[in-house]
Amino acid sequence: MVNTDLKTEINRSVVSYRNLPSYHMPMHHHEEVQILIPLEGSHFEITWFSQDKESESKHLMAADICLIPPLLEHEVNWSNTANFVNIKITPAFIRDYQDTGFTVDETIFDMLLGFEDAFLFHLGRAIRSNFLQAGKSNYKYAQAVLGIVTQHILDTCLRGDVAPVMYNDYAQIPCEKIRDAILYISNNLDRNLSIETIADQVGMSHYHFMRVFKEMVGMPASRFHTMQRIEKAKTLLRHNERIVDIAHALGYSSQAHFSNVFSRSVGMTPRKFRLHSAQQA
């Protein structure tokens, strides 16, 4: 493939596709939220400084998605081919896109390096195809991509302590359909529920359901579903269920996927949580 470097910039938010023979970017940081989507044949090393200023590195391959929060110092080295989609979204774009109810800064997203996200990976492939077919950047297409990715990361990648729950008792929620949605989610923790499935179940349009659920519960339905799964996992861990069995019971594709989601939400691995709970008992 001919070396390719295509991008569209919208008020400093960027959607780009790159295919380069080798790549090295020295230590740097962005003011934007960065989503890096490695595509087929990619192998790279990312190095960053942790909060205690220690240098850490991780080797990543195709489909190992990275969400790099603003101001994180990091370095990227690619071997062989650098074949990836890179999306940078400014805090201003996130604020303008949706009234999030919290400050959009470097603290709202955890650093996530090498996580599974089939939606983002396939979106990255679609972005590559669009850019290559057009042979140039596309403003309207990039604008739509930025909106889709912003909604997705707000639904799935926020820090666990960012979105507050609006009602301590969900029975207080005034909308019966949202109460029904909460019950449906709670009864289907073993399934990967989509927003469309939940909205159809309670008889609401998809867009209206997303808006009302977040307004009344304080977080997107997809995040609520994840949190309910995590709370169920905590109970099972305290009862010494095998981690692989917990992952299966909660509908995760693998123990590794479950452990990754649990660690992002709780701040420790399932195994460490179990040990910690036993010590506290």
N, C-alpha and C positions, 0 to 999 in steps of 0.2 A: 504494500500500500504506500502511496506517495505521502510524504510527511504532510500532516494537516494540522492547522492551528486556527480554528474558527471560534468566534465569540460574539455575543451580543451584550452590550452594556446598557443598563437602564438606570440612570441616576445612581451609579456606582454598584448596583446589584448586577451580577454577571452570570450568564449561562454560556459555557464554553465546552468545546470538544477538542481534544488533542491526541494526535498520534505521532510520536516523535521517537527517534532511534534510542535515545538514552536521555536521562533527565536528572539534574541535581539542582535543588533549590536550597540555598543555605538558610541558617536559622533566621526566622522572620515571624511576623504575626499579622493578622488581618483585623480590621475593625468590624468586619462582617461575620455572620455565621457562615461557615464553609461546609458544603457537603461534597465529598470526594467519592466518585463512583468508578472504581477500577473495572474495566471491561476485559474481554477474553485475552488471555496471553500475558496479562500484567503481573509483574512481580516487583514489589517495592518495599523499601524500609522507611519507616517514619520514626523520627526521634523527637522527643519533646522534654520540656522541663516540668516536673511535678511541682506541687505547691511548696514542698520543702527544698526546691531548687536542685533536686537530683535529676540527672539525665536518664531517661528511659527510652527503649526502642522496641519496635514490634515489626515483624515481617508480615506483609499482607499480600493477598493475591486477588484475582478476579472475584467480584461479588462481595469482597470484604469492605463494606461501606464505612466511611469515616464521617463523623460529625465533629467538626473542630470549632469550639466556641470562640467568640471574639477575644483577642488579646493573648491567646495561648501561643507561646514561643515554640515553634516546631521547625523541623528540617525534613526534607523529602528527597530520597534517592531512588531512582528507577534503574533497574538493570534491563538490558535488551530493549524492549519496546515500552514506551509510555503511552498507553491506550486507555484514555479515561475521559469522563465527563466531570467537570468541576462547576459547582454552583455556589455563588456567594450572594448572600441576602443581607442587606443592611437592616439594622434595627428600625430605621425609619420606614422601610418597606413593610416590615412586620407590623408596626404600629398602625400604618395606614390601611393595611389589608384587613385587619380585624381588631376590634377593641378587646384586647386580651385581659384587661383588668389588672395588669401588673406591669412593672417597669421592664422594658426590653433592654437588657444589658448583658454583660458577659456572664452573669450568674444564672440565667434562666435555663440554660442547657448544660447537661453534663457532657464531658468529653467522651465520645463513643468511638472507639477505633476497632474496626474489624467486626462489626455486627451484621447479622443477617437481616435483610429487608428486601424481599422479592419485588415489592412494588417499586422501590427506588432503583434496583438493578435493571428491571425491564424498562423503566422510564428512561434510564441512562442509555439503553440500547436504542430506544425510540428517538431520543434526542440526537444520537449519532446518525441514525438513518436520515432524519430530517435535514440536518446540517449538510450531510454528504450529497443528498439528492438535490438540495437547493444550490449547493456550491458556495453558499454565503450565509451570513447570519440573517435571522428573521425576527424583527422587533415584536410583532404581535404574538408569534409562537413563543418567544422567550418570556414575554410578559405572562402568558398563560402558564408556562412551566413554573415561573417564580411563585405564582399564586397557588398552584397545586402543591408544590413542595413545601411552601410555608404552612398551608393547612395540614399537610401530613406530619411535619415535624412538631407542630403545636399539639397535634393529637397523640403523638407517640413518643416524643423525645424530651418532654419537659422534665425538669428535676421534680422529684417526688414531693417536695415541700412547697412548690410554687402555687399550684391551683388549690384554693381553699374549698372545702365542702360548705355549701350554703345552709344546709339543714342537718342538725345533729340526728334527727329522726326523720327518715325519708317519708314516713306516713304523713308528715306535715306538708309535703309538697302539694300545692293546690291543683296541679294538673293531673287528672286521673291517668291519662295516657303515658305520662312520664313515670308515674308510679308503676304502671303496668310494664313499662320498658325496664325499670330497675328489677322488678320481679323476674321478668324473662331472662335478663342477663344473669341474675343470681342463680337461676335454675339451669343455666346452660354454660357453666364455666368450663366444661369439657370440649367446647366447640370454639372455633375461630369465627366469631360473629362479625359480619360486616355491618356498617351503618345502614345499608339498604335493607338487610334482613331484619334488623331491629325495628326500623321505621315501618316497614311493611307489616310486621307482626302487630304493631299497635295502631295501624291505620293512619299514619301521618306521612306527608311528603318528606323526602329525604332532607332537603334543605331546611324546612321548617323544624323538623325533628332535631337536627344538629344544633340549630340556634336556640331552641327552647330548652333542650336538655342541658346545654352548657350554662344557660342563664339560670336555671333552677337548681342544678346540682353543683355547679361551680367548676366543672371540668368537662371535656368532651366525653361522649359515650364510650369511645374506644379506650380512653384512659381509665374510665370507671371500670370497664370490663377487666382491664389488666390489674387494677388495684384489688378488685374482688378476687381474682385468681391468686394474687400474692397473699392476701389475707387467709384464703383457704389453704395455700401452701404452708403458711406459718403454722397453722393448726396441725396439719399432717406431719410437719417436721417435729413438732413438739411431741407427737405420738409415735415418733421413731419409725415412720413409714420410710421405705427405701426411696431415695431421691429419683431414681429412674422410674419407679412406680408413680410417684407424685407427678412427674413430667407427663407421663402417659395419661393419668387420670384427669389432668387439666388441659389436655389437648395440644401439648407442645410437640413439635416434630421430633425433638431429641432431648436428651438430658442436657446437652451443651446449650441448646437454645433456651431451655427453661432456666438454667443457671445464669446465663447472660442477662435475661430479663429480670430475674430475681435480684441479682447483684446490682443492677442499675437502679432498681426501685428501693432496695433496702440498704444498700451501702456495704453489704458483705455477702459472701457466697452462701448458698443453702447450708453447706456443711458447717461453716462458721456460725451461722445463725443457730443451728441446732446445738452446738457446743455452748454458745453464749446463753441460750435459753435454759440449758441444763444447769449451768453454773448459777443462774439467777433463781432457780427453783428452790 
